[in-house]
Amino acid sequence: HGPELGAVCVSVNVSVGTMREALPYVGFLMASVAVTFLIVATWTDCWMVNSDDSLEVSQKCRGLWWECVTSTTDGIRTCDNHDSILAEHPLKLVLTRAVMIIADILAGIAFLILILGLDCIKLLPDQLPGKARVCFLAGVLLLLAGVPGLVGSLWYAVDVYVERSTLLAQDVFLGVQYEWGWSCWLGMAGALACLLAGSLLTCCLHLLTVSLVALATTRIPPHRPHPLPPH
């Protein structure tokens, strides 16, 4: 069964090699989405928006850095920056700013490192362990970026929900009630994409690389023809 075993091993080797080559590109696409979502979420102004049941003739959006009001009649949009960074701010705002900036920095560094790990980029040697280690490092950084991004987004979302629920429970109506804005959703999506891309680049890529190295070092026993029976 030497030729059959050799053909099977070659086929498996080719399949694993193809998957290993495609995996960094899949992780790169997911990391691109994650980094874009996190950066856009951090620097946009709609982390919380007034709900539909508010007695407002305009749409109010609050972000981490400024607040914008859009008139529903003429569409005019005006924005006001928050006070100085050194001024006193609510704990929700300060913590969300800090963890989202940390997530942006880690995700950006991971994205740049991942570019170096792609097979189409020739800045680094093409040896399999080297490229795999670079992609693995990028995956670890993406996992680290996803944690603060998810914590910041969920912290903000839970605080908005608790604030609104408390006002409703106490029958306090201030004329405007807020709910989650699209920036908050974008932050959660970017953080989850970071975690998914990081898991793909660390766990899956590591397993495929180990399997590929094991298959490459496997020796196929030479085929020896069976002796002919005596006449």
N, C-alpha and C positions, 0 to 999 in steps of 0.2 A: 504493500500500500504506500510505498514511498512517493511516487508521482502524485497520487491523490492527496496525500498529506501535505506535500509541498504546495500544490495548487490552492488548497484551503488556506494554508498559512499566508501565502502571497495575497490571496483575496482579502483576508481579514486585515492584513497589514496595510493594504491600499485603502480599505474602508476607514480604518482608524486614522490613517494619515490624512485622508481627505476631511474627516470630521475635525481633526486637530487644526488643520489649516483654515477651515471655515469658522471655527469657534471664535478666534480673536476678532474677526470682522463682525460677527453677530454682536459680540460684546461691545465693539466700537460703536455700532449703530445705537445700541441701547444706552451706552454712556453719553453719546451725543445728545440724545433726547433728555437724559437725566440732567446733564449739565445745563442745557438750555432752559429746561423747566425751572431748575433751582434758581438760576440767575434772574430769569424773568420774574419769578415769584418774589424774590427778595427786593427787586427794585421797581415793582409796580404798586399801584395805589388802591387795590381792591381786596384787601384781606377780610374786610367786613363791609357789608352793604346793607342799607335799610331794606327791611322786608316789604312785601307787597301790601301788608295790612297796616302800614304806617300812614299817618295822616300827613303825608308830604307830597308836594307837587314837584319835587326834584329827587334825583337819585344821589345819595350820599355814599361815597366810598372812602374807607379809611385804610391806609397802608401803613408800612413801618416807618415811613419818612415824611409823608404828607397826606393831606386829606383833600379830596376833590368833590365838587358838587356839580351835577349836570342838570340843567333845567329841562323838564319834560315838555315844555311849551315851545321854546325857541332853540333848544339844543346847545345853549351856551355853557361852556365848561370852565370853571374856575378852580384853582388849586391853591392851597395854603400849606406851606412847610410847617412841620412841627417846630417846637422851640429848639434851641441849641442842643447839640449832643450832650454837652456837659450839664444841661438843666435836668431837673428831676422829672422822671417819666414813670408811668405805671410799670410794675414789675413784668407784666405780660409783654409790654413793648420792648423793654430792655433785654430780656432773656431771648425773645424771638429774634431780635436783631443780631445778638451775639452768636447764637447757634446757627442761624442761617448764613452769616458771613463765614463762619468756620466751615460749614458744609460746602459753600461755594468755593472756598480756597482748596479744600481737600479734593473736591470733585474736579476742579480745574487742573490741579497737579496730576491727578490720576489720568485724566484725559490726555495730557501731553505725554506722560510716560507710556500710555497704551499705544499712542501713535508710533513710538519708537519700537514697540514690540510687534508691529504688523510686518508680515513677510514682504510686503511691497516697499517698505522703507529700508534702505540699505545703509543707514547710518551706523548700525550695529552689526556684528558678525551674524551670519545666518545659521550658526550652529543651533540645534534644537534645544539643548538645555538653557542656553543664554536667552533666546527669545521667549521661552516658556517662563523663565524667572521674571523677565520684565513684565509680561502679561499678568503673572501671579501678583507681583507688587502692585500693579495698577488695580487689580481686583481687590486687594486688601484695602487700598486707599478708598476705593469706591464704597466698600462696606463701611469704613470709618466715616465717610461723608454722608452715607444714608442715615446713620443713627442720629446725629444732631439735626439733620434736615427733617426727619420724621418726628423727632421730639419737639422741635420748634413749631412745626405745623399743627401737630396734635394738641400741644399746649395752648396755642392760640385758639384753635377751634373749640376745645373744651371750655376755655375761659369765656368765649363768646356765648356758648350754649348755657353755661351756668349763670352768666349775667342776665341773659334774657329769661331763663326759667325762674330765677329769683324775683325778677320784677313782676312776672306774671303771677307767681305764687302769692306775692304780697299785694296784688291788685294795684300796682303802681304803673301808670301809663304816662310816659313822657312825651307822647306824640310821635316818637320815632323809635323803632325797634330794629336791631341789627341781626343779621344772619351771616353765614359764611359766604365770603366773596370768592371770585374765581382765582384770585392770587393764592388764597389758602389751599384750594383744591389743587392748584398747579404745584405748590410746594410739596404737598403729600404725594402727588404723582411722581414728581422728580425724585423724591427720597426713596420711594418704592422702586423706581427704575434703577437707582444707584444700588440698592440692595440686591436686586435681581441680576444686574450686570456683574456686580462683584461676586456673587455666588457662582455665576456662570464661569467667570474667569479664574476663580480659585479652585473650586471643587471639581467641576467638570473638566476644565483644561488640565488640571493636575492628574486626574485619573487617566485621561486620554494620553497624556505625555508618558506616564509610567507604562501604560499598556503598549504604546508604540516602541518605547525603548526595550521593553521585555520581548516583544515580537522580533525586533531587529537583532537581538542577541541570541535568539533561539536557534539552535542548530538542528536542522532537519537531517535525520539519519539517511545516509546514502541508500539508494535503491539497489538491492541485490536480487538478481533474478533467481527464481526457484530452480533447483536442479531438475533436469529431466528424469523421469522414472526410467529404470533400466529396462531394456527390451528383453 
